[in-house]
């Protein structure tokens, strides 16, 4: 009978349960998406050329962070569930249900809701993971190996984690409800929040918050000095710093505004600010999480997208755009397709493991190379001539590597044309190509390399240092990183936006009463709506802004990995603003439906 | 003289056509004159809440008309209704209906800010009404930290700060202890006498009703009869009221 009653309770509050379930699903979905990469060593090893140890440490911290955030999220979800049900359970107790039975009922209800939510989230996660992966790969033309949208260890760990959380939540709920007096369960609507705070303490908290953030930002920039320590230091200081900042500074600003009646007394502004103050107190933790997740998501996408600087670097590191070493294949068709700027031929002969180069061909087109140097700490390249004249006897290694046999000969010599003629060996040619636009001709240049490689596999090693091959390698590394960055970015994004959305919507029942009161004293609907847009808008904007600051400083961390982490930063920001804005619109739409329309 | 409120033959029927219908109001008519304190009494289910909802523009009658300050409020559109409420009507509810996230001062100022009155004029108006209701000392406190009686005074201040044409009170003493209730009623009577604030109070409590000049009795969706205080003292009026209740409940 009691179970039947409990079920009827669920039916009658469908809207609230819808909010709860979508919240739970979003949590398990994003958790699964993260684990899908993090628990797949094959994927990490084959796509992330960073050293597996390094990546697994980073992902380890990622899992810990996500677990903490999910845990906080679950506390909110659970509180929402409890507030929804406590009246019903109070009534059952009033009707004579025994405490132990009620405790069991609550425990089971929490667990069942949790399992259903997780299951739905993970199943939806398969689809979303597949779709997101496909979209990224297709849009950016990436190549990804060992990636599975359905990955069993990730499914398993997601379930283990969430079931543990719900066991905990269930035990907590049954303990809490069974201990509370019936009368409290029936009447408890909202606990008054203590609003007084000592101004000196608030000031200290604000300063401490700023100092901690500064330490965190420094730790990110000082990666070279602190190495892997910089991650935990930054993590702790930035999380705590953000919390203090939200807890003190923002509320002080609102209080300050509320004391300026010139500013305060305008239409519904007193109400909007009052709501915000209450909300911020209650939201401090969630806003902190959201700002951190915002930074992680935006950072991941920025880093992901900026990995093309690796490709650019690959391009800058070699001087010539292509090379032809063999006459065994017919390359006329391909060559005619190229937009050639210059074609340079060098003649050479190999006599008993010695390389001889015709000086005349060298003098016509002195060979060049790219030299690596640091420009203001940024990795750069400049063009320089390869000096061969002063080393007529023995040429430099660099010079040797201009020729396919350079890897196997013992030494190389530059000889005048007449002497070159006299050497008893067949004349060989190496032709270097320069095009007007490498990106445009890359497919043809790649084809030229592949054709030659197939015809003469012995020279594969030589090709390793040519531009199309180096470029291809950069592209592959980049694919892994770009994919991972954008994929994780989107997963974090979903997590943070659903978290915020859930928190806002879970406040709807108590807000409904407030909006009704305002309507009774003559506030127009349009005014109520505007107040709501502003209030929720600020709740979205504040962690967003702090998140952006986190990212701008945090990108320093990646300087050793990507030469220009701030390159074209507006692209990820734009993507993010669009997605985040979309979530905001959905939230106010739902909220409007739950609070103002009904 | 024009009445502040003119109610003509209003009916209210719940339930759609063809389904089982229930008529909560069956043709109610009365007038409230300027400066009058009128109480509407009735048992639960008599239709007094429905009547109050219609008078306060929160609900529409099925037929009939309600004029407040010569304006037919049954013909207003949504925004007009909201504006009308904000301008012409002050409310006091049984459960206070204060916004818990605003201080008493902000709660009182709200009807003024909603009407777009400049900030400069708001502070003196709030101080003025707060002095009259003796709540100056608690203006910067939140509803959660003040007593029920104080809450209702704050609610009354909010209802009166914009000088509405009529004050509608719905069981204003329902959630108060007897002392607070008496104090609130005395204040309302005083405001009515000194400031000529027009009051319409719905209640089922004879003691509260005895503070009015005239009492309308509502029963089964109709006004059954009324009694007028005239020149008699409140104590005699109270006795007459109890007698009237004794006869009507038979």
HADDOCK unambig.tbl for C-alpha pairs under 7 A between the chains (distance, minus, plus):
assign (segid A and resid 192 and name CA) (segid B and resid 144 and name CA) 6.41 0.50 0.50
assign (segid A and resid 261 and name CA) (segid B and resid 119 and name CA) 6.21 0.50 0.50
assign (segid A and resid 262 and name CA) (segid B and resid 119 and name CA) 5.19 0.50 0.50
assign (segid A and resid 265 and name CA) (segid B and resid 113 and name CA) 5.46 0.50 0.50
assign (segid A and resid 265 and name CA) (segid B and resid 119 and name CA) 5.32 0.50 0.50
assign (segid A and resid 266 and name CA) (segid B and resid 113 and name CA) 5.18 0.50 0.50
assign (segid A and resid 266 and name CA) (segid B and resid 116 and name CA) 6.46 0.50 0.50
assign (segid A and resid 267 and name CA) (segid B and resid 113 and name CA) 4.53 0.50 0.50
assign (segid A and resid 267 and name CA) (segid B and resid 114 and name CA) 4.27 0.50 0.50
assign (segid A and resid 267 and name CA) (segid B and resid 115 and name CA) 6.86 0.50 0.50
assign (segid A and resid 267 and name CA) (segid B and resid 116 and name CA) 5.83 0.50 0.50
assign (segid A and resid 268 and name CA) (segid B and resid 113 and name CA) 6.85 0.50 0.50
assign (segid A and resid 268 and name CA) (segid B and resid 114 and name CA) 6.19 0.50 0.50
assign (segid A and resid 270 and name CA) (segid B and resid 106 and name CA) 6.47 0.50 0.50
assign (segid A and resid 271 and name CA) (segid B and resid 102 and name CA) 6.72 0.50 0.50
assign (segid A and resid 274 and name CA) (segid B and resid 101 and name CA) 5.24 0.50 0.50
assign (segid A and resid 274 and name CA) (segid B and resid 102 and name CA) 5.48 0.50 0.50
assign (segid A and resid 275 and name CA) (segid B and resid 101 and name CA) 6.06 0.50 0.50
assign (segid A and resid 278 and name CA) (segid B and resid 101 and name CA) 6.50 0.50 0.50
assign (segid A and resid 514 and name CA) (segid B and resid 99 and name CA) 6.30 0.50 0.50
assign (segid A and resid 517 and name CA) (segid B and resid 97 and name CA) 6.26 0.50 0.50
assign (segid A and resid 519 and name CA) (segid B and resid 82 and name CA) 6.96 0.50 0.50
assign (segid A and resid 521 and name CA) (segid B and resid 85 and name CA) 6.21 0.50 0.50
assign (segid A and resid 521 and name CA) (segid B and resid 86 and name CA) 5.52 0.50 0.50
assign (segid A and resid 521 and name CA) (segid B and resid 111 and name CA) 6.75 0.50 0.50
assign (segid A and resid 522 and name CA) (segid B and resid 82 and name CA) 4.35 0.50 0.50
assign (segid A and resid 522 and name CA) (segid B and resid 83 and name CA) 5.60 0.50 0.50
assign (segid A and resid 522 and name CA) (segid B and resid 85 and name CA) 4.81 0.50 0.50
assign (segid A and resid 522 and name CA) (segid B and resid 86 and name CA) 3.90 0.50 0.50
assign (segid A and resid 523 and name CA) (segid B and resid 82 and name CA) 5.83 0.50 0.50
assign (segid A and resid 523 and name CA) (segid B and resid 86 and name CA) 6.97 0.50 0.50
assign (segid A and resid 523 and name CA) (segid B and resid 114 and name CA) 6.52 0.50 0.50
assign (segid A and resid 524 and name CA) (segid B and resid 79 and name CA) 5.74 0.50 0.50
assign (segid A and resid 524 and name CA) (segid B and resid 82 and name CA) 5.35 0.50 0.50
assign (segid A and resid 524 and name CA) (segid B and resid 83 and name CA) 6.97 0.50 0.50
